[in-house]
């Protein structure tokens, strides 16, 4: 979503700020690439280099570290079988029935320079990473992946999105 000046921006730490307010400016949340509640552009590489982080211990820094850890342990990436091509139901599915391939897709999404870090309002102590991989990864032509990551560095769920 696009947020305009004066809009409420939810942040990964659950606090939220008003875009354009002194709190947002002090937290460097006014620019498009550094709005924690909307989009953090530049992915892990920008976050790890500190390009989008100035405050040590911030929620986005913790999210970056958790995503980095999750990407580093591909075998622990959890993919629900319903999101594989062999799964039953009308769920979003990867265009593979191979769990290893699905995990590599998720790993690629977590490591991509265009990964977007978003809050996850559905489950506490988690956040979303969404990445357009520029290739079809889903059975319905989806090219992006959404990964739900816990702040403990574990992937809780992942599936393709439009």
C-alpha positions in Angstrom: 0.0 0.0 0.0 1.0 3.6 -0.5 1.0 5.8 2.6 0.7 9.6 2.2 1.9 12.3 4.6 -0.2 12.2 7.8 -1.1 8.6 7.4 -0.6 6.2 10.3 2.3 3.8 9.6 2.4 0.6 11.6 5.9 -0.5 12.5 7.4 -3.9 13.1 7.6 -3.2 16.8 3.9 -2.6 16.9 4.1 1.0 17.9 3.3 2.9 14.7 3.9 6.6 13.8 2.3 9.3 11.7 4.1 9.9 8.4 5.6 13.3 8.4 5.5 13.6 12.2 8.6 14.3 14.3 8.6 10.7 15.5 8.7 9.4 12.0 11.4 11.8 11.0 13.5 11.0 14.0 13.2 7.3 13.3 14.0 8.0 9.6 10.6 6.6 8.6 9.7 9.4 6.2 11.5 8.1 3.1 10.0 5.4 0.9 12.9 3.0 1.4 12.9 3.3 5.1 9.3 3.0 6.2 9.3 0.0 8.5 5.5 -0.4 8.4 5.3 -0.3 4.6 8.3 -1.2 2.6 12.0 -1.5 3.3 13.6 -1.6 -0.1 17.1 -3.0 -0.8 16.5 -6.3 1.0 19.0 -7.9 3.3 22.0 -6.4 1.6 20.9 -2.9 2.3 19.8 -3.7 5.8 23.0 -5.6 6.7 25.1 -2.8 5.3 23.3 -0.4 7.5 21.9 1.7 4.6 18.4 1.7 6.0 19.3 1.4 9.7 20.6 4.0 12.0 19.2 2.9 15.4 20.9 -0.1 16.9 18.4 -2.7 18.2 15.6 -1.4 16.0 12.8 -3.8 15.0 13.9 -3.7 11.3 17.4 -4.6 12.4 16.1 -7.6 14.3 13.9 -8.6 11.4 16.9 -8.4 9.0 18.9 -10.6 11.3 16.1 -13.1 11.7 15.6 -13.2 7.9 19.3 -13.6 7.3 19.4 -16.5 9.8 16.4 -18.1 8.2 18.0 -17.9 4.7 21.2 -19.4 6.1 19.4 -22.6 7.3 17.5 -23.8 4.2 16.7 -27.2 5.7 14.7 -25.6 8.6 12.5 -23.5 6.2 9.0 -24.8 6.9 6.7 -25.3 3.8 3.2 -26.5 4.5 2.4 -29.4 2.1 -0.8 -27.6 1.0 1.5 -25.0 -0.6 3.3 -27.6 -2.8 2.0 -28.6 -6.2 0.7 -31.9 -4.9 -1.3 -30.3 -2.1 -5.0 -30.5 -1.9 -7.3 -27.5 -1.8 -7.3 -24.1 -3.5 -4.3 -22.7 -1.6 -1.5 -20.8 -3.2 1.0 -23.4 -4.4 4.6 -23.4 -5.6 4.9 -24.9 -9.1 6.9 -27.8 -7.7 6.1 -30.8 -5.5 9.8 -30.9 -4.4 10.1 -29.4 -0.9 13.8 -28.8 -1.5 13.1 -26.7 -4.6 10.3 -24.8 -2.7 12.8 -24.1 0.1 15.4 -22.8 -2.4 12.7 -20.4 -3.8 12.0 -19.1 -0.3 15.8 -18.8 0.4 16.1 -16.8 -2.8 13.3 -14.5 -1.7 14.8 -13.9 1.7 18.2 -13.0 0.2 16.9 -10.9 -2.8 18.0 -7.3 -2.9 14.4 -6.2 -3.6 12.9 -8.0 -0.6 10.2 -6.0 1.2 9.9 -6.3 5.0 6.4 -5.8 6.3 4.7 -6.2 9.7 2.5 -9.3 10.2 -0.7 -8.3 11.9 -1.9 -11.9 12.0 0.7 -13.4 14.3 2.7 -11.7 17.0 6.5 -11.9 17.0 6.6 -12.4 13.3 7.0 -10.3 10.1 6.5 -10.8 6.4 9.1 -10.7 3.7 7.7 -10.3 0.2 9.8 -10.6 -2.9 9.1 -10.5 -6.6 11.5 -13.0 -8.1 10.7 -12.1 -11.7 9.9 -15.6 -12.7 6.9 -17.9 -12.3 7.1 -19.8 -9.0 3.4 -20.6 -8.5 0.8 -22.8 -10.2 -1.3 -19.8 -11.0 1.4 -17.7 -12.5 2.5 -16.1 -9.3 6.0 -14.4 -9.5 6.3 -13.3 -5.9 6.8 -15.2 -2.6 5.5 -14.2 0.9 7.5 -15.6 3.8 6.3 -15.4 7.4 9.4 -15.3 9.6 9.6 -15.3 13.4 12.0 -13.0 15.2 13.7 -16.2 16.3 14.8 -16.7 12.7 12.4 -19.5 11.8 10.3 -19.6 8.7 6.7 -20.3 9.8 5.1 -20.3 6.4 5.8 -19.4 2.8 3.7 -19.4 -0.4 3.6 -17.7 -3.8 1.6 -14.5 -4.3 0.8 -12.4 -7.3 
